[in-house]
C-alpha cells in the first residue's frame, strides 16, 4: 500500500510538472490581431500558445498569397518576436520535430528545452533535450520512427 501511495504521488507530480502552464497577459485574440497586422490580407490557419526555443510564445501560421507566414508574439508583452515564411519542407520538418518531442516526453516527462534532427550512419535521428521534474536536463535520442534509442 505504501508503494502504491508513493507511486501515485510520483505520477501526479510528473503529470503536474509536464503540464506546467503559463498565464499570458496577452489574450490569443489580441496576439492574433497583432500577428495579422504584419500580414495584410492574411488568413490564420493555426494559432496556439506553445513553448518554442526555450520560451513561451503565441505562434500563428498565416496564409497569404500562397505562402505561410509564421508569426511569434510575446504572450506577456504583445510584441512581435519573430516573423518568417515557411516552406513546405520547413513545415514537414517542424511536424516531425513535434512528433519526436512528444515521443521523448513520453519517455522523460518534463519541458522540452531543445530538439533537432540529425543523421547518424546515414539514418535520420532526433535528439531532444528535456528538463525533468528535478530540474535536470536529459537527452533523449530517437530513431526516424520516433522509437527511443537512448535516454
Protein Blocks (a to p, Z undefined) as FASTA:
>chain_A
ZZmmmmmmmmmmmmmmmmoccddfbdfklmmmmmmmmmghiacfbdcdddeehiacdddd
ddeehiacdddddfknopafbdcdddfklmmmmmmmmmmmmmmmmmmgcddfbdcdddee
hiacdddddddfkopacdddddfkopafbZZ
